[in-house]
Structures are given as C-alpha cells and as structure tokens.
C-alpha cells in the first residue's frame, strides 16, 4: 500500500493553520500547490501508473521533503505568532 503524504494527512494538527495560510499567504499557497502536485506525481509513479527512472523518483521525493520542510517551518511560525 502506498503511503499518503498530503499535508492534511501528514500534519493533522495544523489543519486550521494550513487552511488559513493557503487563503492569506500567497507564498505558502504556491508552495502548497507545488507540494501537492509533486506528491500526486510520486504516488502515481509508486503505484505503477507512470513509469520513470529511480533517479527521477528519488529526486522528486527529495524535492517533496524539502517543500514539506519549508511548509512546516511556515506553519510553526504562524502557530507561534498566532
């Protein structure tokens, strides 16, 4: 079974903050959309719907993790200032 890595699944404790930042922070919203699209592509590759090289898949996983780290940092900052 393929694990879900969408932010609502990964960070349920930030659900309200995710919603607020998506609505009020253009940078967060752009990163969120990029993360979601990348996560969707990785899951399609892992499910065998799309074929690619291991290097491409691993590169996308690293990029997804980097985006998640950026989004989490923004969520933590908003939680501490909110």
N, CA and C atoms as a LAMMPS dump frame, in Angstrom:
ITEM: TIMESTEP
0
ITEM: NUMBER OF ATOMS
246
ITEM: BOX BOUNDS ff ff ff
-5.0000000000000000e+02 5.0000000000000000e+02
-5.0000000000000000e+02 5.0000000000000000e+02
-5.0000000000000000e+02 5.0000000000000000e+02
ITEM: ATOMS id mol type element x y z
1 1 1 N 0.841 -1.197 0
2 1 2 C 0 0 0
3 1 3 C 0.877 1.248 0
4 2 1 N 0.515 2.205 -0.808
5 2 2 C 1.259 3.451 -0.941
6 2 3 C 0.828 4.408 0.17
7 3 1 N 1.833 4.951 0.877
8 3 2 C 1.534 5.895 1.952
9 3 3 C 1.095 7.233 1.377
10 4 1 N 0.15 7.853 2.061
11 4 2 C -0.269 9.201 1.692
12 4 3 C 0.666 10.197 2.365
13 5 1 N 1.071 11.195 1.595
14 5 2 C 1.957 12.222 2.14
15 5 3 C 1.369 13.616 2.004
16 6 1 N 0.055 13.712 1.708
17 6 2 C -0.534 15.042 1.628
18 6 3 C -0.449 15.707 3.002
19 7 1 N -0.379 17.018 3.009
20 7 2 C -0.128 17.736 4.271
21 7 3 C -1.228 17.535 5.297
22 8 1 N -2.462 17.428 4.854
23 8 2 C -3.547 17.23 5.818
24 8 3 C -3.402 15.877 6.513
25 9 1 N -2.867 14.893 5.82
26 9 2 C -2.651 13.564 6.394
27 9 3 C -1.387 13.548 7.25
28 10 1 N -0.354 14.224 6.773
29 10 2 C 0.931 14.245 7.472
30 10 3 C 0.913 15.132 8.723
31 11 1 N 0.165 16.221 8.663
32 11 2 C 0.186 17.22 9.738
33 11 3 C -1.234 17.59 10.164
34 12 1 N -2 16.627 10.675
35 12 2 C -3.401 16.93 11.006
36 12 3 C -3.554 18.014 12.07
37 13 1 N -2.558 18.171 12.916
38 13 2 C -2.643 19.174 13.98
39 13 3 C -2.573 20.604 13.429
40 14 1 N -2.174 20.75 12.151
41 14 2 C -2.061 22.065 11.529
42 14 3 C -3.179 22.323 10.526
43 15 1 N -4.24 21.538 10.56
44 15 2 C -5.288 21.658 9.546
45 15 3 C -5.827 23.081 9.44
46 16 1 N -6.14 23.704 10.563
47 16 2 C -6.668 25.081 10.544
48 16 3 C -5.622 26.055 10.027
49 17 1 N -4.382 25.908 10.486
50 17 2 C -3.312 26.812 10.046
51 17 3 C -3.046 26.645 8.554
52 18 1 N -3.097 25.413 8.038
53 18 2 C -2.912 25.173 6.603
54 18 3 C -3.982 25.94 5.828
55 19 1 N -5.221 25.805 6.27
56 19 2 C -6.322 26.49 5.592
57 19 3 C -6.119 28.008 5.602
58 20 1 N -5.777 28.549 6.761
59 20 2 C -5.607 29.999 6.88
60 20 3 C -4.446 30.5 6.027
61 21 1 N -3.326 29.779 6.046
62 21 2 C -2.177 30.215 5.259
63 21 3 C -2.446 30.086 3.758
64 22 1 N -3.158 29.036 3.362
65 22 2 C -3.499 28.89 1.943
66 22 3 C -4.343 30.076 1.468
67 23 1 N -5.213 30.575 2.329
68 23 2 C -6.105 31.666 1.955
69 23 3 C -5.418 33.036 2.032
70 24 1 N -4.446 33.194 2.93
71 24 2 C -3.907 34.518 3.227
72 24 3 C -2.434 34.727 2.903
73 25 1 N -1.735 33.684 2.47
74 25 2 C -0.3 33.803 2.225
75 25 3 C 0.001 33.221 0.843
76 26 1 N 0.288 34.096 -0.115
77 26 2 C 0.495 33.666 -1.498
78 26 3 C 1.691 32.725 -1.621
79 27 1 N 2.755 32.992 -0.883
80 27 2 C 3.943 32.131 -0.946
81 27 3 C 3.611 30.736 -0.424
82 28 1 N 2.93 30.656 0.713
83 28 2 C 2.53 29.358 1.262
84 28 3 C 1.616 28.635 0.273
85 29 1 N 0.666 29.349 -0.289
86 29 2 C -0.272 28.751 -1.221
87 29 3 C 0.448 28.16 -2.429
88 30 1 N 1.435 28.895 -2.967
89 30 2 C 2.202 28.405 -4.116
90 30 3 C 2.99 27.156 -3.749
91 31 1 N 3.665 27.175 -2.596
92 31 2 C 4.424 26.005 -2.151
93 31 3 C 3.504 24.824 -1.882
94 32 1 N 2.334 25.091 -1.314
95 32 2 C 1.371 24.03 -1.024
96 32 3 C 0.933 23.356 -2.326
97 33 1 N 0.615 24.16 -3.344
98 33 2 C 0.194 23.609 -4.634
99 33 3 C 1.321 22.801 -5.273
100 34 1 N 2.545 23.316 -5.177
101 34 2 C 3.703 22.614 -5.734
102 34 3 C 3.906 21.278 -5.005
103 35 1 N 3.79 21.307 -3.676
104 35 2 C 3.933 20.088 -2.883
105 35 3 C 2.854 19.075 -3.277
106 36 1 N 1.621 19.527 -3.371
107 36 2 C 0.506 18.639 -3.693
108 36 3 C 0.702 17.99 -5.069
109 37 1 N 1.106 18.792 -6.063
110 37 2 C 1.325 18.262 -7.409
111 37 3 C 2.462 17.242 -7.414
112 38 1 N 3.531 17.545 -6.704
113 38 2 C 4.674 16.635 -6.63
114 38 3 C 4.299 15.355 -5.9
115 39 1 N 3.556 15.473 -4.817
116 39 2 C 3.113 14.293 -4.073
117 39 3 C 2.233 13.402 -4.957
118 40 1 N 1.349 14.026 -5.717
119 40 2 C 0.473 13.274 -6.611
120 40 3 C 1.301 12.517 -7.659
121 41 1 N 2.301 13.182 -8.218
122 41 2 C 3.15 12.53 -9.218
123 41 3 C 3.923 11.367 -8.61
124 42 1 N 4.497 11.563 -7.43
125 42 2 C 5.253 10.495 -6.766
126 42 3 C 4.341 9.294 -6.508
127 43 1 N 3.131 9.551 -6.024
128 43 2 C 2.207 8.438 -5.751
129 43 3 C 1.834 7.688 -7.024
130 44 1 N 1.645 8.42 -8.131
131 44 2 C 1.317 7.766 -9.404
132 44 3 C 2.474 6.879 -9.862
133 45 1 N 3.694 7.348 -9.674
134 45 2 C 4.872 6.554 -10.042
135 45 3 C 4.951 5.315 -9.15
136 46 1 N 4.762 5.498 -7.848
137 46 2 C 4.841 4.37 -6.911
138 46 3 C 3.749 3.341 -7.172
139 47 1 N 2.609 3.777 -7.67
140 47 2 C 1.502 2.864 -7.962
141 47 3 C 1.665 2.184 -9.317
142 48 1 N 2.684 2.599 -10.076
143 48 2 C 2.919 1.998 -11.378
144 48 3 C 2.098 2.604 -12.493
145 49 1 N 1.391 3.695 -12.21
146 49 2 C 0.583 4.362 -13.23
147 49 3 C 1.5 5.058 -14.24
148 50 1 N 2.615 5.6 -13.732
149 50 2 C 3.611 6.249 -14.585
150 50 3 C 4.936 5.539 -14.396
151 51 1 N 5.677 5.4 -15.483
152 51 2 C 6.995 4.775 -15.412
153 51 3 C 8.065 5.841 -15.54
154 52 1 N 9.127 5.671 -14.771
155 52 2 C 10.229 6.62 -14.807
156 52 3 C 11.462 5.943 -14.215
157 53 1 N 12.547 6.674 -14.143
158 53 2 C 13.765 6.116 -13.557
159 53 3 C 13.733 6.26 -12.044
160 54 1 N 14.499 5.427 -11.379
161 54 2 C 14.622 5.526 -9.919
162 54 3 C 15.206 6.883 -9.525
163 55 1 N 16.136 7.387 -10.337
164 55 2 C 16.753 8.676 -10.037
165 55 3 C 15.705 9.796 -10.053
166 56 1 N 14.81 9.746 -11.035
167 56 2 C 13.755 10.757 -11.126
168 56 3 C 12.824 10.676 -9.925
169 57 1 N 12.432 9.464 -9.583
170 57 2 C 11.549 9.269 -8.426
171 57 3 C 12.223 9.753 -7.15
172 58 1 N 13.476 9.373 -6.942
173 58 2 C 14.184 9.792 -5.731
174 58 3 C 14.381 11.299 -5.685
175 59 1 N 14.638 11.911 -6.833
176 59 2 C 14.778 13.363 -6.9
177 59 3 C 13.459 14.037 -6.498
178 60 1 N 12.348 13.509 -7
179 60 2 C 11.045 14.072 -6.643
180 60 3 C 10.735 13.886 -5.164
181 61 1 N 11.115 12.757 -4.612
182 61 2 C 10.889 12.529 -3.173
183 61 3 C 11.696 13.52 -2.338
184 62 1 N 12.94 13.777 -2.75
185 62 2 C 13.773 14.749 -2.026
186 62 3 C 13.178 16.146 -2.133
187 63 1 N 12.704 16.499 -3.329
188 63 2 C 12.091 17.817 -3.521
189 63 3 C 10.82 17.935 -2.682
190 64 1 N 10.033 16.857 -2.632
191 64 2 C 8.806 16.859 -1.822
192 64 3 C 9.15 17.072 -0.351
193 65 1 N 10.19 16.412 0.134
194 65 2 C 10.608 16.566 1.529
195 65 3 C 11.078 17.994 1.796
196 66 1 N 11.813 18.566 0.86
197 66 2 C 12.285 19.946 1.014
198 66 3 C 11.101 20.915 1.099
199 67 1 N 10.112 20.719 0.221
200 67 2 C 8.917 21.562 0.262
201 67 3 C 8.165 21.389 1.578
202 68 1 N 8.061 20.145 2.032
203 68 2 C 7.369 19.877 3.298
204 68 3 C 8.075 20.595 4.443
205 69 1 N 9.398 20.568 4.447
206 69 2 C 10.16 21.262 5.49
207 69 3 C 9.876 22.759 5.469
208 70 1 N 9.823 23.342 4.261
209 70 2 C 9.534 24.778 4.146
210 70 3 C 8.127 25.087 4.64
211 71 1 N 7.168 24.261 4.243
212 71 2 C 5.783 24.477 4.658
213 71 3 C 5.638 24.306 6.166
214 72 1 N 6.298 23.305 6.725
215 72 2 C 6.226 23.08 8.171
216 72 3 C 6.822 24.263 8.927
217 73 1 N 7.93 24.801 8.427
218 73 2 C 8.539 25.968 9.078
219 73 3 C 7.567 27.145 9.081
220 74 1 N 6.869 27.35 7.972
221 74 2 C 5.888 28.434 7.902
222 74 3 C 4.714 28.175 8.839
223 75 1 N 4.303 26.924 8.935
224 75 2 C 3.205 26.574 9.846
225 75 3 C 3.613 26.791 11.298
226 76 1 N 4.829 26.395 11.635
227 76 2 C 5.318 26.577 13.021
228 76 3 C 5.402 28.066 13.358
229 77 1 N 5.875 28.854 12.41
230 77 2 C 5.982 30.295 12.632
231 77 3 C 4.604 30.91 12.832
232 78 1 N 3.625 30.482 12.03
233 78 2 C 2.284 31.042 12.158
234 78 3 C 1.645 30.621 13.482
235 79 1 N 1.963 29.418 13.922
236 79 2 C 1.421 28.925 15.201
237 79 3 C 2.002 29.728 16.362
238 80 1 N 3.281 30.069 16.259
239 80 2 C 3.946 30.817 17.332
240 80 3 C 3.563 32.289 17.342
241 81 1 N 3.129 32.809 16.198
242 81 2 C 2.748 34.225 16.141
243 81 3 C 1.239 34.404 16.21
244 82 1 N 0.507 33.282 16.074
245 82 2 C -0.948 33.377 16.032
246 82 3 C -1.602 33.263 17.309
